[in-house]
Amino acid sequence: TITPPSGDTRAETDTVRLTVDRTGLQPGPQNTSIVVNAGDAGRETVTIAMTVPQPELTLSPNMLVFNPGETQKSIQVENTGEGTLVWDADVKNIGWIKVLPPSASTPEGRPTDVRIEFVEVSCLDAGEHTAVVPFNNNGIITPKKLTVQLKKVGQITGTVRNLLTNAPIPNATVTIPTREARTGADGRFALQYDEEGEYTLDITARGYIDRQEQVATDCG
C-alpha cells in the first residue's frame, strides 16, 4: 500500500510511505517494483525487495520406540526458523497412535511439547509395528516425519483345572518354547507371546499327568 498514492510536489521533498502485507506469501525472498509517473517530468521505477520470515519445523527426537508396557512418550516441535510455525500431525491413517495436541502454532525459540500415545485398538496383532507420522509445516508440501516403532506382546490366558473335580490347580507351570507362566491360587495363568500363530501349551503340575493343549492366537 502506498500512502499517499498521488500528490503535488514543488520545491519541497515529500515522503511516501510504503506498507507491505506478507499475508499469503510464500516464505523467503520476494521482489516487485512500482512505477512513479510524473507526466512530462518523467517516470521512475523503484525496486522493492523484502523477505517473508520462513519458519522451519524440527522434531526432537524424530524417532520413538515403544517397548512392551509403554503407552506414552513425548517429543518437542521446534521452530528453528523465523516467524510463526503453524503445523499439524496427520495420523488419520494410523489407528494406534494419538498426537496431543494434533496441531499448534509454534513461535521461534519456544518449542511445543507434544505427547505421543499408544492407543489400544480392537485388533492389533502382537509383534513389531512401524508408523510414520507426517508433521505438516505451514502448508509446505514436504512434511517432516516422526517414525514410531511399537513392540506389542500378546497374552494367552486361561485356567488349569482338575479334569475329574473341575477344581483349579495352583502352581501349575504353563510353557511355550520362549515363555513360561505359573498358575495362581485360582488356577489362572497369563502367558505372553511375541507373534501371532499356533502354540502348543505344555502344562505340568506336581501330582498330575502332563498335558498339552493347542491354541491359535489372534489380535494379541
TORKETI-542894 format. One record per residue: residue number from 1; residue in one letter; x, y, z of N, C-alpha, C in turn. Coordinates in Angstrom, 1 decimal, always signed. Layout:
BEGIN
NUM/a/X/Y/Z/X/Y/Z/X/Y/Z
...
# end
This chain:
BEGIN
1/t/+0.8/-1.2/+0.0/+0.0/+0.0/+0.0/+0.9/+1.2/+0.0
2/i/+0.6/+2.2/-0.9/+1.4/+3.4/-1.0/+0.5/+4.6/-0.4
3/t/+1.1/+5.3/+0.5/+0.4/+6.5/+1.1/+1.3/+7.7/+1.1
4/p/+0.8/+8.8/+0.4/-0.4/+8.9/-0.4/-0.1/+8.3/-1.8
5/p/-1.1/+7.8/-2.5/-0.9/+7.2/-3.8/-0.6/+8.2/-4.9
6/s/-0.8/+9.5/-4.6/-0.5/+10.6/-5.6/-0.3/+11.9/-4.8
7/g/+0.2/+12.9/-5.5/+0.4/+14.2/-4.8/+1.0/+15.2/-5.8
8/d/+1.3/+16.4/-5.2/+1.8/+17.5/-5.9/+3.0/+18.0/-5.2
9/t/+4.2/+17.8/-5.8/+5.4/+18.1/-5.2/+6.0/+19.3/-5.9
10/r/+6.4/+20.4/-5.2/+7.0/+21.5/-5.8/+8.5/+21.6/-5.3
11/a/+8.8/+22.6/-4.6/+10.2/+22.7/-4.2/+10.6/+21.8/-3.0
12/e/+9.5/+21.4/-2.3/+9.8/+20.6/-1.1/+10.1/+19.2/-1.4
13/t/+10.4/+18.4/-0.4/+10.6/+17.0/-0.5/+9.4/+16.3/+0.2
14/d/+8.7/+15.5/-0.5/+7.6/+14.8/+0.0/+8.0/+13.3/+0.4
15/t/+7.4/+12.8/+1.4/+7.7/+11.4/+1.9/+6.5/+10.6/+1.5
16/v/+6.8/+9.5/+0.9/+5.7/+8.5/+0.6/+6.0/+7.2/+1.4
17/r/+5.0/+6.8/+2.1/+5.1/+5.6/+2.9/+4.6/+4.3/+2.2
18/l/+5.4/+3.3/+2.2/+5.1/+2.0/+1.6/+4.9/+1.0/+2.7
19/t/+3.7/+0.4/+2.7/+3.4/-0.7/+3.7/+3.3/-2.0/+2.9
20/v/+3.9/-3.0/+3.4/+3.8/-4.4/+2.8/+3.0/-5.3/+3.6
21/d/+2.2/-6.2/+3.0/+1.4/-7.2/+3.6/+2.0/-8.5/+3.2
22/r/+2.5/-9.3/+4.1/+3.1/-10.6/+3.8/+2.1/-11.7/+3.9
23/t/+0.9/-11.4/+4.2/-0.1/-12.5/+4.4/-0.3/-13.2/+3.0
24/g/-0.2/-14.6/+3.1/-0.4/-15.4/+2.0/+0.8/-15.6/+1.1
25/l/+1.9/-14.9/+1.4/+3.1/-15.0/+0.6/+3.9/-16.2/+1.0
26/q/+4.6/-16.9/+0.1/+5.5/-18.0/+0.4/+6.7/-17.4/+1.2
27/p/+7.1/-18.2/+2.2/+8.3/-17.8/+2.9/+9.5/-17.6/+1.9
28/g/+10.4/-16.7/+2.3/+11.6/-16.5/+1.5/+11.6/-15.1/+0.9
29/p/+12.6/-14.8/+0.0/+12.7/-13.5/-0.7/+11.6/-13.3/-1.6
30/q/+11.1/-12.0/-1.7/+10.1/-11.6/-2.6/+10.5/-10.3/-3.2
31/n/+10.3/-10.1/-4.5/+10.7/-8.9/-5.2/+9.5/-8.4/-6.1
32/t/+9.4/-7.1/-6.2/+8.4/-6.5/-7.0/+8.9/-5.1/-7.4
33/s/+8.2/-4.3/-8.1/+8.6/-2.9/-8.4/+7.3/-2.0/-8.5
34/i/+7.5/-0.7/-8.3/+6.5/+0.2/-8.5/+7.0/+1.3/-9.4
35/v/+6.1/+1.9/-10.2/+6.4/+3.0/-11.1/+5.9/+4.3/-10.6
36/v/+6.7/+5.3/-10.5/+6.3/+6.6/-10.1/+6.2/+7.5/-11.4
37/n/+5.0/+7.9/-11.8/+4.8/+8.6/-13.0/+4.5/+10.0/-12.7
38/a/+5.4/+10.9/-13.3/+5.2/+12.3/-13.1/+4.9/+13.1/-14.4
39/g/+4.2/+12.4/-15.3/+3.8/+13.0/-16.5/+5.0/+13.5/-17.4
40/d/+5.0/+14.8/-17.7/+6.1/+15.3/-18.6/+7.4/+15.3/-17.9
41/a/+7.4/+15.3/-16.5/+8.6/+15.3/-15.8/+9.3/+13.9/-15.8
42/g/+8.7/+12.9/-16.3/+9.3/+11.6/-16.4/+8.7/+10.6/-15.5
43/r/+9.3/+9.4/-15.5/+8.9/+8.3/-14.6/+10.1/+7.6/-14.1
44/e/+9.9/+7.0/-12.9/+11.0/+6.3/-12.3/+10.4/+4.9/-11.8
45/t/+11.2/+3.9/-11.9/+10.8/+2.6/-11.4/+11.6/+2.3/-10.1
46/v/+10.9/+2.0/-9.1/+11.5/+1.7/-7.8/+11.4/+0.2/-7.5
47/t/+12.5/-0.5/-7.3/+12.5/-1.9/-7.0/+12.3/-2.1/-5.5
48/i/+11.4/-3.0/-5.2/+11.0/-3.4/-3.8/+11.5/-4.8/-3.5
49/a/+12.3/-5.0/-2.5/+12.7/-6.3/-2.1/+12.4/-6.5/-0.6
50/m/+11.9/-7.7/-0.3/+11.7/-8.0/+1.1/+11.8/-9.5/+1.3
51/t/+11.8/-9.9/+2.6/+11.9/-11.3/+2.9/+10.8/-11.6/+3.8
52/v/+10.0/-12.7/+3.4/+9.0/-13.2/+4.2/+9.6/-14.2/+5.2
53/p/+9.4/-14.0/+6.5/+10.0/-14.9/+7.5/+9.7/-16.4/+7.2
54/q/+10.7/-17.2/+7.3/+10.5/-18.6/+7.0/+10.6/-19.5/+8.2
55/p/+9.5/-20.0/+8.7/+9.7/-20.9/+9.9/+10.2/-22.3/+9.4
56/e/+10.9/-23.0/+10.3/+11.5/-24.3/+9.9/+11.1/-25.3/+11.0
57/l/+10.4/-26.4/+10.7/+10.0/-27.4/+11.6/+11.1/-28.4/+11.9
58/t/+11.3/-28.6/+13.2/+12.3/-29.6/+13.6/+11.7/-30.4/+14.7
59/l/+11.8/-31.8/+14.6/+11.2/-32.7/+15.6/+12.4/-33.2/+16.4
60/s/+12.2/-33.2/+17.7/+13.2/-33.7/+18.6/+12.6/-34.6/+19.7
61/p/+12.9/-35.9/+19.7/+13.6/-36.6/+18.7/+12.7/-36.9/+17.5
62/n/+13.2/-37.4/+16.4/+12.4/-37.7/+15.2/+12.0/-39.2/+15.1
63/m/+12.3/-40.0/+16.2/+12.0/-41.4/+16.2/+11.7/-41.8/+17.7
64/l/+10.7/-42.6/+17.8/+10.3/-43.1/+19.1/+10.1/-44.6/+19.1
65/v/+10.5/-45.3/+20.1/+10.4/-46.7/+20.2/+9.6/-47.0/+21.5
66/f/+8.4/-47.6/+21.3/+7.6/-48.1/+22.4/+7.9/-49.5/+22.7
67/n/+8.4/-49.8/+23.9/+8.7/-51.1/+24.4/+7.4/-51.7/+25.0
68/p/+7.3/-53.0/+25.2/+6.1/-53.6/+25.8/+5.8/-52.9/+27.1
69/g/+4.5/-52.5/+27.3/+4.1/-51.9/+28.5/+4.1/-50.4/+28.5
70/e/+4.9/-49.8/+27.5/+4.9/-48.3/+27.4/+3.8/-47.8/+26.6
71/t/+3.1/-46.7/+27.1/+2.0/-46.2/+26.4/+2.1/-44.7/+26.0
72/q/+3.1/-44.1/+26.5/+3.2/-42.6/+26.3/+4.6/-42.1/+26.2
73/k/+4.9/-41.3/+25.3/+6.2/-40.6/+25.1/+6.0/-39.2/+24.7
74/s/+7.1/-38.4/+24.7/+7.0/-37.0/+24.4/+8.1/-36.6/+23.4
75/i/+7.7/-35.7/+22.5/+8.7/-35.0/+21.7/+8.5/-33.5/+21.8
76/q/+9.4/-32.8/+21.1/+9.2/-31.3/+21.0/+9.2/-31.0/+19.5
77/v/+8.2/-30.1/+19.2/+8.2/-29.4/+17.9/+8.9/-28.1/+18.1
78/e/+10.0/-27.9/+17.3/+10.7/-26.7/+17.4/+10.6/-25.9/+16.1
79/n/+10.6/-24.6/+16.3/+10.7/-23.7/+15.1/+12.1/-23.1/+15.1
80/t/+12.9/-23.7/+14.2/+14.3/-23.2/+14.1/+14.5/-22.2/+13.1
81/g/+13.4/-21.7/+12.5/+13.5/-20.6/+11.5/+13.0/-19.3/+12.1
82/e/+12.3/-18.5/+11.3/+11.8/-17.2/+11.7/+10.3/-17.2/+11.6
83/g/+9.7/-16.3/+12.3/+8.2/-16.1/+12.2/+7.5/-17.2/+13.1
84/t/+6.3/-17.4/+12.7/+5.5/-18.4/+13.5/+5.2/-19.7/+12.6
85/l/+5.5/-20.8/+13.2/+5.3/-22.1/+12.6/+3.9/-22.6/+12.9
86/v/+3.2/-22.9/+11.9/+1.8/-23.5/+12.0/+1.9/-24.9/+11.5
87/w/+1.7/-25.9/+12.4/+1.9/-27.3/+12.0/+0.7/-28.1/+12.4
88/d/+0.6/-29.3/+11.8/-0.4/-30.3/+12.2/+0.2/-31.7/+11.9
89/a/-0.2/-32.6/+12.8/+0.2/-34.0/+12.6/-0.9/-34.8/+12.0
90/d/-0.6/-35.6/+11.0/-1.6/-36.4/+10.3/-1.5/-37.9/+10.7
91/v/-2.5/-38.3/+11.5/-2.5/-39.7/+12.0/-3.8/-40.3/+11.6
92/k/-4.5/-39.8/+10.7/-5.8/-40.3/+10.3/-5.8/-41.7/+9.8
93/n/-4.6/-42.1/+9.2/-4.5/-43.5/+8.7/-3.7/-44.4/+9.6
94/i/-3.5/-43.9/+10.9/-2.7/-44.7/+11.8/-3.6/-44.9/+13.1
95/g/-4.2/-46.0/+13.2/-5.3/-46.2/+14.2/-4.7/-46.4/+15.6
96/w/-3.4/-46.6/+15.8/-2.9/-47.0/+17.1/-2.1/-45.8/+17.7
97/i/-2.1/-44.7/+17.1/-1.3/-43.5/+17.6/-2.2/-42.3/+17.8
98/k/-2.0/-41.6/+18.9/-2.7/-40.3/+19.1/-1.6/-39.3/+19.4
99/v/-1.8/-38.1/+18.8/-0.9/-37.0/+19.0/-1.6/-35.8/+19.7
100/l/-1.0/-35.4/+20.8/-1.7/-34.3/+21.6/-0.7/-33.2/+21.9
101/p/-0.9/-32.0/+21.5/-2.0/-31.6/+20.6/-1.8/-32.0/+19.2
102/p/-2.8/-32.2/+18.4/-2.6/-32.6/+17.0/-2.1/-31.5/+16.1
103/s/-2.3/-30.2/+16.5/-1.8/-29.1/+15.7/-1.6/-27.9/+16.7
104/a/-0.8/-27.0/+16.2/-0.5/-25.8/+17.1/+0.3/-24.8/+16.3
105/s/+0.5/-23.6/+16.9/+1.3/-22.6/+16.3/+2.6/-22.4/+17.3
106/t/+3.7/-22.5/+16.7/+5.0/-22.5/+17.5/+5.8/-21.4/+17.1
107/p/+6.0/-20.3/+17.9/+6.9/-19.2/+17.6/+8.3/-19.7/+17.7
108/e/+9.2/-18.9/+17.1/+10.6/-19.2/+17.1/+11.1/-19.1/+18.5
109/g/+12.0/-20.1/+18.9/+12.6/-20.1/+20.2/+11.7/-20.6/+21.4
110/r/+10.5/-21.0/+21.1/+9.6/-21.5/+22.1/+9.0/-22.9/+21.7
111/p/+9.7/-24.0/+21.9/+9.3/-25.3/+21.5/+7.9/-25.7/+22.1
112/t/+7.2/-26.5/+21.3/+5.9/-27.0/+21.8/+6.1/-28.5/+22.2
113/d/+5.7/-28.8/+23.5/+5.7/-30.2/+23.9/+4.6/-30.9/+23.4
114/v/+4.9/-32.1/+22.8/+3.8/-32.9/+22.1/+3.9/-34.3/+22.7
115/r/+2.7/-34.8/+23.1/+2.6/-36.2/+23.7/+2.2/-37.2/+22.6
116/i/+2.9/-38.3/+22.5/+2.6/-39.3/+21.6/+2.1/-40.5/+22.4
117/e/+0.8/-40.9/+22.1/+0.2/-42.0/+22.9/-0.1/-43.2/+22.1
118/f/+0.2/-44.4/+22.7/-0.2/-45.7/+22.0/-1.7/-45.9/+22.4
119/v/-2.5/-46.1/+21.4/-3.9/-46.3/+21.6/-4.3/-47.8/+21.4
120/e/-4.9/-48.4/+22.4/-5.3/-49.8/+22.3/-6.4/-49.9/+21.3
121/v/-6.3/-50.7/+20.3/-7.3/-50.9/+19.3/-7.9/-52.3/+19.4
122/s/-9.0/-52.5/+18.7/-9.7/-53.8/+18.9/-8.9/-55.0/+18.4
123/c/-8.1/-54.8/+17.4/-7.3/-55.9/+16.9/-6.0/-55.4/+16.3
124/l/-5.0/-55.5/+17.2/-3.6/-55.2/+16.7/-2.8/-56.4/+17.1
125/d/-2.3/-57.1/+16.1/-1.5/-58.3/+16.3/-0.3/-58.0/+17.1
126/a/+0.1/-59.0/+17.9/+1.4/-59.0/+18.6/+2.5/-59.0/+17.5
127/g/+3.6/-58.3/+17.9/+4.7/-58.2/+17.0/+5.2/-56.8/+16.9
128/e/+6.0/-56.5/+15.9/+6.6/-55.2/+15.8/+5.8/-54.4/+14.7
129/h/+5.5/-53.1/+15.0/+4.8/-52.3/+14.1/+5.6/-51.0/+14.0
130/t/+5.5/-50.4/+12.8/+6.2/-49.2/+12.5/+5.2/-48.2/+11.8
131/a/+5.2/-47.0/+12.2/+4.3/-46.0/+11.5/+5.2/-44.7/+11.3
132/v/+4.8/-44.0/+10.3/+5.5/-42.7/+10.0/+4.4/-41.6/+10.1
133/v/+4.6/-40.7/+11.0/+3.6/-39.6/+11.2/+4.1/-38.3/+10.5
134/p/+3.4/-37.8/+9.5/+3.9/-36.6/+8.9/+3.5/-35.4/+9.7
135/f/+4.4/-34.5/+9.9/+4.1/-33.2/+10.5/+4.2/-32.1/+9.4
136/n/+3.0/-31.6/+9.1/+3.0/-30.6/+8.0/+3.3/-29.2/+8.5
137/n/+4.1/-28.5/+7.7/+4.7/-27.2/+8.1/+4.2/-26.1/+7.3
138/n/+3.2/-25.3/+7.8/+2.7/-24.1/+7.1/+2.3/-24.4/+5.7
139/g/+1.7/-25.6/+5.5/+1.3/-25.9/+4.1/+2.3/-26.3/+3.2
140/i/+3.6/-26.4/+3.6/+4.7/-26.8/+2.7/+4.5/-28.3/+2.3
141/i/+4.7/-28.6/+1.1/+4.3/-29.9/+0.5/+5.1/-31.0/+1.2
142/t/+6.4/-30.8/+1.4/+7.2/-31.9/+2.0/+7.2/-31.8/+3.5
143/p/+6.5/-32.7/+4.3/+6.4/-32.6/+5.7/+7.7/-33.2/+6.4
144/k/+7.9/-32.9/+7.7/+8.8/-33.6/+8.5/+8.1/-34.9/+9.0
145/k/+8.9/-35.9/+9.3/+8.3/-37.2/+9.6/+8.8/-37.7/+11.0
146/l/+7.9/-38.2/+11.7/+8.2/-38.9/+13.0/+8.0/-40.4/+12.8
147/t/+9.0/-41.1/+13.1/+8.9/-42.6/+13.0/+8.6/-43.2/+14.4
148/v/+7.6/-44.0/+14.4/+7.2/-44.6/+15.7/+7.2/-46.1/+15.6
149/q/+8.0/-46.7/+16.4/+8.0/-48.2/+16.4/+7.4/-48.7/+17.7
150/l/+6.6/-49.8/+17.6/+5.9/-50.4/+18.7/+6.2/-51.9/+18.7
151/k/+6.5/-52.4/+19.8/+6.6/-53.8/+20.0/+5.4/-54.2/+20.9
152/k/+4.5/-55.0/+20.4/+3.3/-55.4/+21.2/+3.5/-56.9/+21.5
153/v/+3.3/-57.2/+22.8/+3.4/-58.6/+23.3/+1.9/-59.1/+23.5
154/g/+1.6/-60.2/+22.9/+0.3/-60.8/+23.1/+0.2/-61.6/+24.4
155/q/-0.9/-62.1/+24.8/-1.1/-62.8/+26.0/-2.2/-63.9/+25.9
156/i/-1.8/-65.1/+26.3/-2.7/-66.2/+26.4/-3.1/-66.4/+27.8
157/t/-4.4/-66.4/+28.1/-4.9/-66.5/+29.5/-5.8/-67.8/+29.5
158/g/-5.9/-68.3/+30.7/-6.7/-69.5/+30.9/-6.7/-70.0/+32.3
159/t/-7.3/-71.1/+32.6/-7.4/-71.7/+33.9/-7.0/-73.2/+33.8
160/v/-6.1/-73.6/+34.7/-5.8/-75.0/+34.7/-6.7/-75.7/+35.8
161/r/-7.4/-76.7/+35.4/-8.3/-77.4/+36.4/-8.1/-78.9/+36.4
162/n/-8.5/-79.5/+37.6/-8.6/-80.9/+37.7/-9.6/-81.5/+36.8
163/l/-9.3/-82.4/+35.9/-10.2/-82.9/+34.9/-11.4/-83.6/+35.6
164/l/-11.2/-84.2/+36.8/-12.2/-85.0/+37.4/-13.1/-84.1/+38.3
165/t/-12.5/-83.2/+39.1/-13.3/-82.4/+40.0/-13.6/-81.0/+39.6
166/n/-12.9/-80.6/+38.5/-13.0/-79.2/+38.0/-12.4/-78.2/+38.9
167/a/-11.7/-78.6/+40.0/-11.1/-77.7/+40.9/-9.9/-77.0/+40.3
168/p/-9.6/-75.8/+40.5/-8.4/-75.1/+40.0/-7.2/-75.7/+40.6
169/i/-6.1/-75.8/+39.8/-4.8/-76.3/+40.2/-3.8/-75.2/+40.3
170/p/-3.4/-74.9/+41.5/-2.5/-73.8/+41.7/-1.1/-74.3/+41.5
171/n/-0.2/-73.3/+41.1/+1.2/-73.5/+41.0/+1.6/-74.5/+39.9
172/a/+0.7/-74.6/+38.9/+1.0/-75.4/+37.7/+1.8/-74.6/+36.8
173/t/+2.6/-75.2/+35.9/+3.5/-74.5/+35.0/+3.0/-74.6/+33.6
174/v/+2.8/-73.5/+32.9/+2.4/-73.5/+31.5/+3.5/-72.9/+30.7
175/t/+3.9/-73.6/+29.7/+5.1/-73.1/+28.9/+4.8/-73.2/+27.4
176/i/+5.5/-72.3/+26.7/+5.7/-72.4/+25.2/+7.2/-72.3/+25.0
177/p/+7.7/-72.5/+23.8/+9.2/-72.5/+23.7/+10.0/-71.3/+24.3
178/t/+9.4/-70.1/+24.3/+10.1/-69.0/+24.7/+9.6/-68.3/+26.0
179/r/+8.5/-68.9/+26.6/+7.9/-68.2/+27.7/+7.4/-69.3/+28.7
180/e/+7.2/-68.8/+29.9/+6.7/-69.7/+31.0/+5.8/-68.9/+32.0
181/a/+4.8/-69.5/+32.5/+3.9/-68.9/+33.5/+3.5/-69.9/+34.5
182/r/+3.2/-69.4/+35.7/+2.6/-70.3/+36.7/+1.2/-69.9/+37.1
183/t/+0.4/-70.9/+37.5/-1.0/-70.5/+37.8/-1.0/-70.0/+39.3
184/g/-2.0/-69.2/+39.5/-2.2/-68.7/+40.9/-3.1/-69.6/+41.7
185/a/-3.5/-69.1/+42.8/-4.3/-69.9/+43.7/-5.6/-70.3/+43.0
186/d/-6.1/-69.5/+42.1/-7.4/-69.8/+41.4/-7.1/-70.6/+40.1
187/g/-5.9/-71.0/+39.9/-5.6/-71.8/+38.7/-5.4/-71.0/+37.4
188/r/-5.5/-69.7/+37.5/-5.5/-68.9/+36.3/-4.0/-68.6/+36.0
189/f/-3.7/-68.4/+34.7/-2.4/-68.0/+34.2/-2.5/-67.0/+33.1
190/a/-1.4/-66.3/+32.9/-1.3/-65.3/+31.8/+0.1/-65.5/+31.2
191/l/+0.1/-66.0/+30.0/+1.3/-66.3/+29.3/+1.6/-65.4/+28.1
192/q/+2.7/-64.7/+28.1/+2.9/-63.8/+27.0/+3.6/-64.5/+25.8
193/y/+3.3/-63.9/+24.6/+4.0/-64.4/+23.4/+4.3/-63.2/+22.5
194/d/+5.2/-63.4/+21.5/+5.8/-62.3/+20.7/+5.1/-62.2/+19.4
195/e/+4.6/-63.2/+18.8/+4.0/-63.2/+17.5/+2.7/-64.0/+17.4
196/e/+1.8/-63.6/+16.6/+0.6/-64.4/+16.4/+0.9/-65.8/+15.7
197/g/+0.1/-66.8/+16.1/+0.4/-68.1/+15.5/-0.3/-69.2/+16.3
198/e/+0.1/-70.4/+16.0/-0.4/-71.6/+16.8/+0.7/-72.0/+17.8
199/y/+0.3/-72.3/+19.0/+1.2/-72.6/+20.1/+0.7/-73.9/+20.7
200/t/+1.7/-74.7/+21.2/+1.4/-75.8/+22.0/+1.8/-75.5/+23.4
201/l/+0.7/-75.5/+24.3/+0.9/-75.3/+25.7/+1.3/-76.6/+26.4
202/d/+2.5/-76.6/+27.0/+2.9/-77.7/+27.9/+2.5/-77.4/+29.3
203/i/+1.6/-78.2/+29.9/+1.1/-78.0/+31.2/+1.6/-79.1/+32.2
204/t/+2.2/-78.7/+33.2/+2.7/-79.6/+34.2/+2.4/-79.2/+35.6
205/a/+2.1/-80.1/+36.5/+1.8/-79.8/+37.9/+2.1/-81.1/+38.7
206/r/+2.7/-80.8/+39.9/+3.1/-81.9/+40.8/+1.9/-82.8/+41.1
207/g/+2.0/-84.1/+40.9/+0.9/-85.0/+41.3/-0.1/-85.2/+40.1
208/y/+0.2/-84.6/+39.0/-0.7/-84.7/+37.8/+0.0/-85.1/+36.6
209/i/-0.7/-85.8/+35.7/-0.1/-86.2/+34.4/+0.1/-84.9/+33.5
210/d/+1.2/-84.9/+32.9/+1.5/-83.7/+32.0/+0.4/-83.7/+30.9
211/r/+0.2/-82.5/+30.4/-0.9/-82.4/+29.4/-0.4/-81.3/+28.4
212/q/-0.9/-81.4/+27.1/-0.6/-80.4/+26.1/-1.9/-80.0/+25.5
213/e/-2.0/-78.7/+25.2/-3.2/-78.1/+24.6/-2.7/-77.2/+23.4
214/q/-3.4/-77.3/+22.3/-3.1/-76.4/+21.1/-4.0/-75.2/+21.1
215/v/-3.4/-74.0/+20.9/-4.1/-72.8/+20.9/-3.7/-72.0/+19.6
216/a/-4.6/-71.2/+19.1/-4.2/-70.3/+18.0/-4.5/-68.9/+18.4
217/t/-3.6/-68.0/+18.3/-3.7/-66.6/+18.7/-4.2/-65.7/+17.6
218/d/-4.8/-64.6/+18.0/-5.2/-63.6/+17.0/-5.4/-62.2/+17.8
219/c/-5.0/-61.2/+17.2/-5.2/-59.8/+17.7/-4.6/-59.6/+19.1
220/g/-3.6/-60.3/+19.4/-2.9/-60.1/+20.7/-3.6/-60.7/+21.9
# end
